[in-house]
Amino acid sequence: MSKITIDNEEYKLEDMSERAKGLATHCRDLQAKIMTKQMDLEQSITARNAYIADLKAELQKEDKPEAAE
């Protein structure tokens, strides 16, 4: 038995009209897409932060005077 919760109220898919079932399916699919995009965004932010940290380290190396030979 499959259910969907809307505004803290559970609805059984088996009790829904065909149109309501279709709308519920769209809602579930979109929720999954939103979750995937949120995870992609978090990964992109983490990667960007890593590149910024690497860039800062590289720039600090360039700013240091080279040792006298």
Secondary structure, DSSP 8 states (H G I E B T S, - for coil): --EEEETTEEEEGGGS-HHHHHHHHHHHHHHHHHHHHHHHHHHHHHHHHHHHHHHHHHHHHHHS-----
